[in-house]
Amino acid sequence: MGPVAADGAKETLETVDGILHLRWQPGAHIQIEDAHLAMAKVNDACGNERRGMLVDMAAVGSVSREARSVWSIPCSASRIALLGKSPVDRVLANFFLGVHIPPCPTKFFTSRSEAMKWLTAGV
Amino acid sequence: MSSGDDADDPRLQQLVEGVVRLAAGDLDARIEPSDLRDDIDAVITGVNLLAEELSYIYSNLEQQVSDRTAMLRQTQAELEQMAKTDDLTGLANRTLLNEQINEAILASTDSGKPPAVLVLDVDSFKAVNDALGHGAGDAVLIEVARRLKRAVRAVDTVARLGGDEFAILIIEATEEEVLNIAHRASAQLQDSVQVGTETVWAMASIGVRIGTPGHPAESLIRDADIAMYQAKAHGRNNIQLFHPDMLDSVRERSRITAELRNAVAGGELALRYQPVVELASGTVIGFEALLRWHHPLRGLIMPDSFIPIAEETGLILELGRWVLHEGVAQLRRWSETEPELTDFCLHINLSAAELLRRDLLEDVRETLARNHVAPPRLVLEITETVLMSKGTAEEQVLGELRDLGVGLQIDDFGTGYSSISYLRTLPADTVKVDRSLIQDMASDPQQQKFVAAILQLIYSAGLKAIVEGIETAEQAILLQTMGCLYGQGYFYDRPLPPEMVLGRLRSLAHRQ
């Protein structure tokens, strides 16, 4: 499956080797409706199966509190690896992990290969 | 990751400015991070996120406080509603009625029409409760509430004061309108109430108090209550409009009640003994103990003036206990003085309320034993109406008194509504024929026949008859010719002080 990006969407979603890849556009300011839209796409892509998901959040502009809280709702993802590279990404990721309770094992990575290893280990 | 010379970085100044604004309480203040996404941007992002969290926590807290406050207000309103509503009928209770009367009084200063209050007491409600149980009683009260609501206008308030007592607050009405509503309420209660398979009536005695400007709320209810009691005294199921004279009689009654309470302890009560004689020989067969009150200021007060009040207030129990103790003790004192003169009985009146006194049986037994008086020497006189109630607690007590061996006598026979057939099964051995039956006997041949028939009826039932109120020789002769054996009255003796009783027993008959 190739990247899925609806008109005006702030993210793309694709499945590679059974792992979902959610990539937020650089500089995107993620609001609650963006989060809902992305989650619907994730659930849709998974069907009845639960899959690991890599979220590429490097260069995300901001994530609103309400948008973060959407990801506390259980979805079809069985594990979520948050991938960033800058100190800003780390702060954003940890606010999500610290303030909200993720519905499945969720971890922040700065290395894509480490993230993929962790996701694959959980399959 | 670093941008190099941090000290010169303008973002640090922006960060300081942002933190100052946040500290000043502007939780919407945000600091714009750069595209470098370095450590300084991470700190800026962290501060932004913390500000967002703080803002969320604040607004969440405010929301929670406002939700809880609303919940508390709602609960308080519900509690107030509960505290002011009668559970059974859903009507206003006394508290709410008082509030509404006060509001109506305030509002009436402009209109010049002060509120009026009706107090309604369901007649004979106790009988419904006693006979059919409290469930039936409650059903009757609910029906009464429903009917009263039909009788009033939308602006009026129907309340339940407690028990079988209701009240209606009427506002902005003329005297004529108030009385119309009172009559409508009374009319609503004339129809019977069906409780299961039973049919009962729940008519009411109604007191009406029409307020005057400046009239306080509490006296409106009190006055309506007094008028309601007047309605009860006027034979129930009627309406009485309050008049200030009613207050005087209430004050008189409460004065008597207070003084009577002290009379027992203060030794102001005394017994007089009226002989019961065998008409043919004039021989005394017994004495009826009659209560007298020697008031320190008002002098001698006869029982007619205080017994009804004592019965209403429950003081009758204390009076009855005193009469029993004093009367039986007097029997013992006479026996101690004249041991051979024991061939007579002591008659003591027992009120209906006393029959339900829990310790009556034990008290009678102990009092007789303590004074070494044989039970048959005590005759308890009970009014006809009490004896007529079959299958009641009263009937059971009477049976137990009989088992104890004391004599039972029907008092005031001919004044109640005796069932003739029941006369045969009465738990009594003597019947006292009321004085009213022989009053005009001498001049009225028809009445003579009637008295003769009553005496015959009593004998046929296997009972002894004593006629009271014999005042003339003519009455005494007539009664003897009718075969009446026993009697009492001024013609034979007036009630005697205890010290004259033995002399009377020793003397021959005064009159024959």
HADDOCK unambig.tbl for C-alpha pairs under 7 A between the chains (distance, minus, plus):
assign (segid A and resid 86 and name CA) (segid B and resid 37 and name CA) 5.88 0.50 0.50
assign (segid A and resid 86 and name CA) (segid B and resid 38 and name CA) 6.41 0.50 0.50
assign (segid A and resid 87 and name CA) (segid B and resid 37 and name CA) 6.62 0.50 0.50
assign (segid A and resid 87 and name CA) (segid B and resid 38 and name CA) 5.88 0.50 0.50
assign (segid A and resid 87 and name CA) (segid B and resid 39 and name CA) 5.66 0.50 0.50
assign (segid A and resid 87 and name CA) (segid B and resid 42 and name CA) 5.30 0.50 0.50
assign (segid A and resid 88 and name CA) (segid B and resid 37 and name CA) 5.48 0.50 0.50
assign (segid A and resid 88 and name CA) (segid B and resid 38 and name CA) 6.68 0.50 0.50
assign (segid A and resid 88 and name CA) (segid B and resid 41 and name CA) 6.15 0.50 0.50
assign (segid A and resid 88 and name CA) (segid B and resid 42 and name CA) 4.06 0.50 0.50
assign (segid A and resid 88 and name CA) (segid B and resid 45 and name CA) 6.52 0.50 0.50
assign (segid A and resid 91 and name CA) (segid B and resid 42 and name CA) 6.19 0.50 0.50
assign (segid A and resid 91 and name CA) (segid B and resid 46 and name CA) 6.19 0.50 0.50
